[in-house]
Amino acid sequence: MADEIRITVCTRIEEKLQALSSTFSEHTIFRVPRQLYEVNEKAYEPEIISIGPYHRGKNHLKMMEVHKVRFLGMLLGRTNGQTAELFVAALRGMVEKACNCYSESSTISTEDFLEMLVLDGCFIVEFIHQLLDGNMDEYVFRLESTFSGILHDLILFENQLPFFVLWELFGIMRGNERNFVKCLLVLFHDKMPGLGVDVVYDNTSIRSVKHLLDLLHGNWLPSREVMEDYSQAPKDGNGSFIRSATELKEAGIRFKKGEGSSLFDITFRNGVLEIPMIEITDSTERLFRNVIVCEQFEEKNPKYFTEFAKFMDCLINSGKDVELLCHCGIIENWLGNDEAVATMFNRLGDNVCASIEFYARICNDVNEHYNAVWNKRMASLRHNYFNTPWAFISFLAAAFLLLLTFLQTTFTIFPRH
């Protein structure tokens, strides 16, 4: 009896190990880790449309299921009489590979999974086609909020299809897959911060793209000049945290809106910290959180979005820091509340593992400047005595009275004849 139990348990464990080893390395679309999800659940939840199996069937997303079918019909209307068999046949052989891309096992049948790939994939392809051709569906695009909401839902970490599915469908319709990448980058350009870098993909490199969010993330990088400087510079470790913007200003460090082509092109020269402008809107936190969790599943470093968020978290401790950066043109605050922006940056790094490796040299140079004896004394003087306009006026009044007293004493000792 004991041997039978031992053999049964060993067999079950071996089967689990075999199943794990055969599929685990293929996972590219994951669930958001709970410790990140609980910080802001809404940031990871689609509001209008579900893509892929993770949010499929949720009540508030069911309305768009009808429009997925409508968009498939529109797509077929441009294929010279073809039926849905065109796309079903193309994706049938990809079902197992696509299913293995998801880290959480799907509970739906093979037929339902294939239908999901066809409807979700064709919706995205037709959605992009309508936007670029300007012939947009009146119902889906009637409200700006619906259109914008769909764009944001398409770049959520859990709301993805394997990129090779989209690649296949676009190839059927347009015949030139390389244009597909350019179309996507143009379409999402306004949703991503700063300017993207034009990465050239060939038939080999495109296969490394995991999903739509991964494609966008791979094109929003530091400029080539900054990347070259980083690769050639001696590595200064992970970088130490720096003081807040107001504290740095008190030490004589000036802030300036950077003119770099990328959000990540931060520089520090001659006591001036240059940071490219970032626009803060209602969707900024949502975007950053999803890109940051995407970076958490990558082995490569640096993690640019994560490190940028950590860097800004160092600079911003309160609404006063946001106000200063807004005044310098570095932050464009569409939330209207400086404290809300401060809270957003302070919480982006909660439960996120990251260093500031990419900005290590800048952090060390800033700290060296701040810790210089004279700068530190000036910072203390400004903080303790000149922290408000009234304090400065009081100082001038006291200095003026001191000057008058000095003059009075002088004329008393040395009267004029």
Salt bridges, closest charged atoms under 4 A:
ASP3 OD1 - ARG6 NH2 3.65
GLU38 OE2 - ARG34 NH1 3.55
GLU45 OE1 - HIS55 ND1 3.51
GLU45 OE1 - LYS58 NZ 2.94
GLU65 OE2 - LYS68 NZ 2.96
GLU104 OE1 - ARG31 NE 3.24
ASP120 OD1 - LYS68 NZ 2.67
GLU126 OE1 - ARG78 NH2 2.38
ASP133 OD2 - HIS129 NE2 3.04
ASP133 OD1 - ARG174 NH2 3.86
ASP137 OD1 - ARG70 NH2 2.63
ASP153 OD1 - ARG286 NH2 2.86
GLU158 OE1 - ARG31 NH1 3.21
GLU158 OE1 - HIS55 NE2 2.84
ASP190 OD1 - HIS189 ND1 3.50
GLU247 OE2 - ARG243 NH1 3.45
GLU250 OE2 - HIS383 ND1 3.50
GLU274 OE2 - LYS256 NZ 3.93
GLU285 OE2 - ARG289 NE 2.91
GLU295 OE2 - HIS217 NE2 2.78
GLU298 OE2 - HIS217 ND1 3.58
